Amino acid sequence: MRSLVNGVPDGSLSPWDRGFLYGDGLCETLRTYHGRLFALEPH
């Protein structure tokens, strides 16, 4: 698994980071069928 902090690979995290303190975050998933993205344009 790879971790990114502000889009940069990093292993450190500030204890004052809002995501760390409050669990804020962003996760995006895209559905695939047989290895092809489904409905990418409407997304």
PDB file of N, CA, C and O in Angstrom:
ATOM      1  N   MET A   1       0.847  -1.184   0.000  1.00  0.00           N
ATOM      2  CA  MET A   1       0.000   0.000   0.000  1.00  0.00           C
ATOM      3  C   MET A   1       0.885   1.238   0.000  1.00  0.00           C
ATOM      4  O   MET A   1       1.925   1.261   0.658  1.00  0.00           O
ATOM      5  N   ARG A   2       0.480   2.250  -0.725  1.00  0.00           N
ATOM      6  CA  ARG A   2       1.257   3.475  -0.848  1.00  0.00           C
ATOM      7  C   ARG A   2       0.507   4.605  -0.157  1.00  0.00           C
ATOM      8  O   ARG A   2      -0.705   4.741  -0.325  1.00  0.00           O
ATOM      9  N   SER A   3       1.214   5.407   0.612  1.00  0.00           N
ATOM     10  CA  SER A   3       0.572   6.549   1.262  1.00  0.00           C
ATOM     11  C   SER A   3       1.071   7.842   0.638  1.00  0.00           C
ATOM     12  O   SER A   3       2.250   7.981   0.311  1.00  0.00           O
ATOM     13  N   LEU A   4       0.150   8.784   0.480  1.00  0.00           N
ATOM     14  CA  LEU A   4       0.476  10.096  -0.074  1.00  0.00           C
ATOM     15  C   LEU A   4      -0.004  11.166   0.899  1.00  0.00           C
ATOM     16  O   LEU A   4      -1.087  11.054   1.473  1.00  0.00           O
ATOM     17  N   VAL A   5       0.799  12.189   1.077  1.00  0.00           N
ATOM     18  CA  VAL A   5       0.419  13.353   1.864  1.00  0.00           C
ATOM     19  C   VAL A   5       0.518  14.544   0.923  1.00  0.00           C
ATOM     20  O   VAL A   5       1.607  14.895   0.468  1.00  0.00           O
ATOM     21  N   ASN A   6      -0.614  15.160   0.634  1.00  0.00           N
ATOM     22  CA  ASN A   6      -0.685  16.256  -0.331  1.00  0.00           C
ATOM     23  C   ASN A   6      -0.098  15.852  -1.671  1.00  0.00           C
ATOM     24  O   ASN A   6       0.579  16.644  -2.327  1.00  0.00           O
ATOM     25  N   GLY A   7      -0.362  14.603  -2.077  1.00  0.00           N
ATOM     26  CA  GLY A   7       0.072  14.118  -3.381  1.00  0.00           C
ATOM     27  C   GLY A   7       1.522  13.704  -3.466  1.00  0.00           C
ATOM     28  O   GLY A   7       1.996  13.354  -4.547  1.00  0.00           O
ATOM     29  N   VAL A   8       2.248  13.733  -2.349  1.00  0.00           N
ATOM     30  CA  VAL A   8       3.669  13.387  -2.339  1.00  0.00           C
ATOM     31  C   VAL A   8       3.881  12.182  -1.425  1.00  0.00           C
ATOM     32  O   VAL A   8       3.388  12.165  -0.297  1.00  0.00           O
ATOM     33  N   PRO A   9       4.623  11.158  -1.914  1.00  0.00           N
ATOM     34  CA  PRO A   9       4.907  10.030  -1.028  1.00  0.00           C
ATOM     35  C   PRO A   9       5.635  10.496   0.234  1.00  0.00           C
ATOM     36  O   PRO A   9       6.658  11.176   0.159  1.00  0.00           O
ATOM     37  N   ASP A  10       5.099  10.127   1.371  1.00  0.00           N
ATOM     38  CA  ASP A  10       5.678  10.589   2.632  1.00  0.00           C
ATOM     39  C   ASP A  10       5.265   9.634   3.742  1.00  0.00           C
ATOM     40  O   ASP A  10       4.159   9.094   3.731  1.00  0.00           O
ATOM     41  N   GLY A  11       6.150   9.434   4.687  1.00  0.00           N
ATOM     42  CA  GLY A  11       5.835   8.559   5.806  1.00  0.00           C
ATOM     43  C   GLY A  11       5.541   9.318   7.078  1.00  0.00           C
ATOM     44  O   GLY A  11       5.303   8.700   8.115  1.00  0.00           O
ATOM     45  N   SER A  12       5.550  10.651   7.032  1.00  0.00           N
ATOM     46  CA  SER A  12       5.321  11.423   8.255  1.00  0.00           C
ATOM     47  C   SER A  12       3.961  12.109   8.214  1.00  0.00           C
ATOM     48  O   SER A  12       3.430  12.401   7.142  1.00  0.00           O
ATOM     49  N   LEU A  13       3.414  12.359   9.382  1.00  0.00           N
ATOM     50  CA  LEU A  13       2.121  13.007   9.505  1.00  0.00           C
ATOM     51  C   LEU A  13       2.143  13.885  10.746  1.00  0.00           C
ATOM     52  O   LEU A  13       2.489  13.433  11.837  1.00  0.00           O
ATOM     53  N   SER A  14       1.769  15.140  10.566  1.00  0.00           N
ATOM     54  CA  SER A  14       1.724  16.068  11.689  1.00  0.00           C
ATOM     55  C   SER A  14       0.593  15.680  12.640  1.00  0.00           C
ATOM     56  O   SER A  14      -0.491  15.322  12.178  1.00  0.00           O
ATOM     57  N   PRO A  15       0.810  15.739  13.935  1.00  0.00           N
ATOM     58  CA  PRO A  15      -0.281  15.441  14.868  1.00  0.00           C
ATOM     59  C   PRO A  15      -1.378  16.497  14.827  1.00  0.00           C
ATOM     60  O   PRO A  15      -2.447  16.292  15.401  1.00  0.00           O
ATOM     61  N   TRP A  16      -1.137  17.606  14.168  1.00  0.00           N
ATOM     62  CA  TRP A  16      -2.139  18.671  14.041  1.00  0.00           C
ATOM     63  C   TRP A  16      -2.855  18.629  12.694  1.00  0.00           C
ATOM     64  O   TRP A  16      -3.649  19.518  12.389  1.00  0.00           O
ATOM     65  N   ASP A  17      -2.584  17.611  11.890  1.00  0.00           N
ATOM     66  CA  ASP A  17      -3.240  17.461  10.597  1.00  0.00           C
ATOM     67  C   ASP A  17      -4.738  17.246  10.802  1.00  0.00           C
ATOM     68  O   ASP A  17      -5.140  16.400  11.601  1.00  0.00           O
ATOM     69  N   ARG A  18      -5.565  18.007  10.084  1.00  0.00           N
ATOM     70  CA  ARG A  18      -7.020  17.927  10.256  1.00  0.00           C
ATOM     71  C   ARG A  18      -7.554  16.525   9.958  1.00  0.00           C
ATOM     72  O   ARG A  18      -8.453  16.043  10.647  1.00  0.00           O
ATOM     73  N   GLY A  19      -7.007  15.877   8.940  1.00  0.00           N
ATOM     74  CA  GLY A  19      -7.430  14.517   8.628  1.00  0.00           C
ATOM     75  C   GLY A  19      -7.121  13.552   9.749  1.00  0.00           C
ATOM     76  O   GLY A  19      -7.897  12.635  10.016  1.00  0.00           O
ATOM     77  N   PHE A  20      -5.995  13.751  10.408  1.00  0.00           N
ATOM     78  CA  PHE A  20      -5.607  12.910  11.536  1.00  0.00           C
ATOM     79  C   PHE A  20      -6.501  13.189  12.745  1.00  0.00           C
ATOM     80  O   PHE A  20      -6.952  12.259  13.414  1.00  0.00           O
ATOM     81  N   LEU A  21      -6.757  14.468  13.024  1.00  0.00           N
ATOM     82  CA  LEU A  21      -7.541  14.840  14.212  1.00  0.00           C
ATOM     83  C   LEU A  21      -9.015  14.491  14.081  1.00  0.00           C
ATOM     84  O   LEU A  21      -9.628  14.021  15.040  1.00  0.00           O
ATOM     85  N   TYR A  22      -9.597  14.719  12.890  1.00  0.00           N
ATOM     86  CA  TYR A  22     -11.043  14.589  12.728  1.00  0.00           C
ATOM     87  C   TYR A  22     -11.468  13.496  11.756  1.00  0.00           C
ATOM     88  O   TYR A  22     -12.663  13.279  11.559  1.00  0.00           O
ATOM     89  N   GLY A  23     -10.516  12.811  11.151  1.00  0.00           N
ATOM     90  CA  GLY A  23     -10.860  11.743  10.217  1.00  0.00           C
ATOM     91  C   GLY A  23     -11.333  12.251   8.878  1.00  0.00           C
ATOM     92  O   GLY A  23     -11.937  11.495   8.118  1.00  0.00           O
ATOM     93  N   ASP A  24     -11.074  13.529   8.559  1.00  0.00           N
ATOM     94  CA  ASP A  24     -11.438  14.065   7.247  1.00  0.00           C
ATOM     95  C   ASP A  24     -10.597  13.381   6.173  1.00  0.00           C
ATOM     96  O   ASP A  24      -9.448  13.013   6.417  1.00  0.00           O
ATOM     97  N   GLY A  25     -11.152  13.220   5.030  1.00  0.00           N
ATOM     98  CA  GLY A  25     -10.393  12.629   3.938  1.00  0.00           C
ATOM     99  C   GLY A  25     -11.233  12.553   2.680  1.00  0.00           C
ATOM    100  O   GLY A  25     -12.415  12.896   2.667  1.00  0.00           O
ATOM    101  N   LEU A  26     -10.597  12.103   1.647  1.00  0.00           N
ATOM    102  CA  LEU A  26     -11.257  11.976   0.362  1.00  0.00           C
ATOM    103  C   LEU A  26     -10.845  10.649  -0.234  1.00  0.00           C
ATOM    104  O   LEU A  26      -9.659  10.332  -0.318  1.00  0.00           O
ATOM    105  N   CYS A  27     -11.811   9.895  -0.637  1.00  0.00           N
ATOM    106  CA  CYS A  27     -11.534   8.614  -1.273  1.00  0.00           C
ATOM    107  C   CYS A  27     -12.418   8.529  -2.503  1.00  0.00           C
ATOM    108  O   CYS A  27     -13.628   8.743  -2.426  1.00  0.00           O
ATOM    109  N   GLU A  28     -11.818   8.221  -3.616  1.00  0.00           N
ATOM    110  CA  GLU A  28     -12.583   8.107  -4.847  1.00  0.00           C
ATOM    111  C   GLU A  28     -12.411   6.707  -5.408  1.00  0.00           C
ATOM    112  O   GLU A  28     -11.302   6.175  -5.462  1.00  0.00           O
ATOM    113  N   THR A  29     -13.513   6.124  -5.820  1.00  0.00           N
ATOM    114  CA  THR A  29     -13.464   4.808  -6.433  1.00  0.00           C
ATOM    115  C   THR A  29     -14.179   4.858  -7.770  1.00  0.00           C
ATOM    116  O   THR A  29     -15.113   5.638  -7.954  1.00  0.00           O
ATOM    117  N   LEU A  30     -13.748   4.040  -8.688  1.00  0.00           N
ATOM    118  CA  LEU A  30     -14.382   3.937  -9.995  1.00  0.00           C
ATOM    119  C   LEU A  30     -14.702   2.473 -10.254  1.00  0.00           C
ATOM    120  O   LEU A  30     -13.875   1.593 -10.016  1.00  0.00           O
ATOM    121  N   ARG A  31     -15.895   2.226 -10.737  1.00  0.00           N
ATOM    122  CA  ARG A  31     -16.322   0.860 -11.028  1.00  0.00           C
ATOM    123  C   ARG A  31     -15.670   0.377 -12.315  1.00  0.00           C
ATOM    124  O   ARG A  31     -15.519   1.135 -13.272  1.00  0.00           O
ATOM    125  N   THR A  32     -15.290  -0.883 -12.324  1.00  0.00           N
ATOM    126  CA  THR A  32     -14.743  -1.508 -13.522  1.00  0.00           C
ATOM    127  C   THR A  32     -15.469  -2.817 -13.791  1.00  0.00           C
ATOM    128  O   THR A  32     -15.924  -3.496 -12.870  1.00  0.00           O
ATOM    129  N   TYR A  33     -15.567  -3.150 -15.051  1.00  0.00           N
ATOM    130  CA  TYR A  33     -16.069  -4.433 -15.500  1.00  0.00           C
ATOM    131  C   TYR A  33     -15.046  -5.031 -16.433  1.00  0.00           C
ATOM    132  O   TYR A  33     -14.693  -4.423 -17.444  1.00  0.00           O
ATOM    133  N   HIS A  34     -14.570  -6.206 -16.108  1.00  0.00           N
ATOM    134  CA  HIS A  34     -13.580  -6.917 -16.930  1.00  0.00           C
ATOM    135  C   HIS A  34     -12.360  -6.037 -17.213  1.00  0.00           C
ATOM    136  O   HIS A  34     -11.812  -6.067 -18.315  1.00  0.00           O
ATOM    137  N   GLY A  35     -11.936  -5.252 -16.216  1.00  0.00           N
ATOM    138  CA  GLY A  35     -10.740  -4.429 -16.347  1.00  0.00           C
ATOM    139  C   GLY A  35     -10.927  -3.118 -17.085  1.00  0.00           C
ATOM    140  O   GLY A  35      -9.951  -2.417 -17.352  1.00  0.00           O
ATOM    141  N   ARG A  36     -12.168  -2.770 -17.423  1.00  0.00           N
ATOM    142  CA  ARG A  36     -12.433  -1.503 -18.119  1.00  0.00           C
ATOM    143  C   ARG A  36     -13.282  -0.586 -17.233  1.00  0.00           C
ATOM    144  O   ARG A  36     -14.224  -1.033 -16.577  1.00  0.00           O
ATOM    145  N   LEU A  37     -12.931   0.702 -17.226  1.00  0.00           N
ATOM    146  CA  LEU A  37     -13.683   1.663 -16.415  1.00  0.00           C
ATOM    147  C   LEU A  37     -15.107   1.799 -16.930  1.00  0.00           C
ATOM    148  O   LEU A  37     -15.337   1.842 -18.139  1.00  0.00           O
ATOM    149  N   PHE A  38     -16.063   1.868 -16.009  1.00  0.00           N
ATOM    150  CA  PHE A  38     -17.472   1.988 -16.345  1.00  0.00           C
ATOM    151  C   PHE A  38     -17.930   3.431 -16.132  1.00  0.00           C
ATOM    152  O   PHE A  38     -17.707   3.995 -15.061  1.00  0.00           O
ATOM    153  N   ALA A  39     -18.564   4.031 -17.131  1.00  0.00           N
ATOM    154  CA  ALA A  39     -19.166   5.361 -17.053  1.00  0.00           C
ATOM    155  C   ALA A  39     -18.164   6.428 -16.625  1.00  0.00           C
ATOM    156  O   ALA A  39     -18.469   7.256 -15.767  1.00  0.00           O
ATOM    157  N   LEU A  40     -16.973   6.413 -17.214  1.00  0.00           N
ATOM    158  CA  LEU A  40     -15.959   7.401 -16.855  1.00  0.00           C
ATOM    159  C   LEU A  40     -16.363   8.804 -17.245  1.00  0.00           C
ATOM    160  O   LEU A  40     -16.153   9.735 -16.467  1.00  0.00           O
ATOM    161  N   GLU A  41     -16.938   8.990 -18.426  1.00  0.00           N
ATOM    162  CA  GLU A  41     -17.313  10.337 -18.888  1.00  0.00           C
ATOM    163  C   GLU A  41     -18.365  11.001 -17.983  1.00  0.00           C
ATOM    164  O   GLU A  41     -18.177  12.159 -17.612  1.00  0.00           O
ATOM    165  N   PRO A  42     -19.454  10.325 -17.615  1.00  0.00           N
ATOM    166  CA  PRO A  42     -20.419  10.962 -16.709  1.00  0.00           C
ATOM    167  C   PRO A  42     -19.822  11.262 -15.334  1.00  0.00           C
ATOM    168  O   PRO A  42     -20.295  12.154 -14.630  1.00  0.00           O
ATOM    169  N   HIS A  43     -18.785  10.519 -14.956  1.00  0.00           N
ATOM    170  CA  HIS A  43     -18.172  10.733 -13.659  1.00  0.00           C
ATOM    171  C   HIS A  43     -17.557  12.113 -13.635  1.00  0.00           C
ATOM    172  O   HIS A  43     -16.977  12.513 -12.625  1.00  0.00           O
TER     173      HIS A  43
END
